[in-house]
Structures are given as C-alpha cells and as structure tokens.
C-alpha cells in the first residue's frame, strides 16, 4: 500500500496531538521523505486560540510550521520499507529550538489568502531533526526560519553534574 500524498483535516488530526481549534492545518497538499506542504485558513478564524487582543501575530506562524513538522514526522513513521503502516505509532517530538526566524509581516490575520506552510528536513538522526520552514500567503512571504525537533528527549545525554 502506498502512503497518501494528501490529507484532510481529520486525517491530520489523527496524526498529531493538536485537537479542536488548536489543530491549525486544513490540508496536507503534498509530502515526501524530505518535505511537507500544508494549507491553512484558520488564521482568519475569530476563535483561533493563538489570537491575542483580537490579532494573530506573525510569530504564531511558527506553530503552523511546527504542526506541519509533526505531521511529517508521523507520516515518516508510518512509511516503512514494506510500504505504509497507518497504525504505526510515532515517537513524541518536541520543538527544542528555533533559529534564524524572519518575520516579513506583523500579522497573519490580515491576509485573506490561505496560508501555505512548508517544512523541509535538512538533516537529522534517530533523536533530532533539523527543519527549515516557511509560511506564505499567495506570493507574499510571511515568515521563515529553522527548527530543531527532539524526537526522544530521554535518549539525549546530559552533561555530568559539576562536583560540589
């Protein structure tokens, strides 16, 4: 069985912990082993849980990108050498850091066009993945940056405690 290349909102919700209004992505429009492209219109919703004082700041786009990365990680876990296993259980991932974030606009909610959210896996191993991400509305760049996702925090070694 081949993996699906597109997903609707319900199929996304089955794959990530973000539920209800916090499930920001509407569709996955395409993905492969290195990248994912999603679309969202929740930035226009008055009940968007990320709104503050009646507005949705551009930095909230990082959460849209993080959800795209979460979906990508789950789809990668479901992809096996033998095909596709929709019942595979992915490891929990945690956004550990974001870097080089550029906010091209002040707000997301002032754009009528759907958000296009893309993430690309740059590198990674069994415990961490580095993604680049971008959010656009039509031809307008809204934000971009890089993010590190830790897949198995317990496997990361901590430095030894200082004597003392």
Secondary structure, 3 states (H helix, E strand, C coil): CCCCCCECHHHHHCCCCCCHHHCCCCEEEEECCCEEEEEECHHHCCCCCCCECCECEHHHHHHHHHHHHHHHHHHHHHEECCEECCCCCCCCCEEEEEEEEEECCCECCCCCCCEEEEEEEEEECCCEEEEEEEEEECCEEEEEEEEEEECCHHHCCCCCCCCC
